[in-house]
Amino acid sequence: QVQLVESGGGLVQPGGSLRLSCAASRNIFAFTVMGWYRQAPGKQRELVASIAVGGSTNYADSVKGRFTISRDIAKNTVYLQMDSLKPEDTAVYYCEASSPRYGDVWGQGTQVTVSS
């Protein structure tokens, strides 16, 4: 059984920053790719950023230049640094990990609200 536990969400003013964390119960090298998704009310879940086992990263156009995905292998943790936050970034953010052995694993989600 693999678990992902997110933390770091909250309320922030426009232009502010937050850092989300996703702690895995297994060595993150077990996963082909790990990513952050978000889902706003009434909208479909969308990919925000991902990091492959080799370290390559991918970002949604809407967050390029503002968000950064990274990882700490020793802590089995993936991070999402979010800067210059906008009200449209408000959503529940989910961590996801994929591997041939475990399939797709999701965290419970963490709420991010950008509002003045």
N, C-alpha and C positions, 0 to 999 in steps of 0.2 A: 504494500500500500504506500502510495506516495502522497504527501500533503504539501500544499503551498499555502503560506500564510502571509497575507498582505498587511501592511501598516503604513501610516504616514499621511493618510488623507485628512481633510479638514476644510475649514472655511478660510479663504484668503481673499484679499482685495485684488482688483484688477491690477496687473503689473507686478504682482507678487510672485513668490516662488514656493514650491513644495517639493519634497523628495519622498517618493514612494519606495517601499522596500518589499521584496518578495523572498521569503525564506523557504527553501526547499528542505524536505526531510531526507533527501538523497543527494549524493554528489551531483552537481549540476552538469557535469560532463556526461552524465547518463542521458541527457536530453539533446536531441538533434537541434532543437531551437527553443528558445524561451521568449515570450513576448508579453507586452501589455496591450490590452484591449480596453475600450470604454463603451459604455452604453448610456445615452442620455434618454430622458423620458420620451416615449413615443418614437424613438429612433432605433435602428438596428445596431447591434454591436459591431464596432469597427476596430481594425488593427491600428494601434498608435505607433508602436515601435517593436522591433524584434532584434534578437542577437543570436546568431548561430553558434554552434559548438566551436567553430574555428575563429570566432570573434567578429565576423562581419555583421554589420548592423543595417537596419532598414527602417525608414520612417515614413509616416503618412505626410503628404504634402502640407497639410494644415499645421503640422507641428515642427517641420524642419527649421532648424536654426534656433528653436526655443526649447525643445526637449532633448535630453540625452539619456540613452540607455547604457548601462554599464553593469559589471558584475564583480563580485568578490568571491573568487573560487574557494578560498579558505573558509569563508563563512557560508558557502552554498547559498548565496543571496544575489539577486538581481535588483538593480535600482532603476528608477525613472526620475531623473532630475527635471523638474518642470519650471521654467523661467518665463517671465513676461506673460503670465497667465491672463487669459481673456474669459469673459463670461461664457462664451461658447465652449470653453473647455470643461464646463460643469457636467459631470457625469459620474457614474459608478465605474471605477477602474478595476479591471480584473487582470491577474497574472495567469499566464497559460504556459504549459510546458508540454512538448511533444517528444515522443521517443517510440521506436518500434516495440520496445518491451512494455512500456506503460500506457501507450496510446496518448490521448489528449487529457491532460490533467488541468483542472481549473482551481483557482483560489476562491475565497468567499466574496471577494470584492471589497473595495473601500471607497467611500464617498468623497468626491472632491467638489467643492462649491466655490465658485469665483463670483464674488458679489461685493458691492460697496455698501 
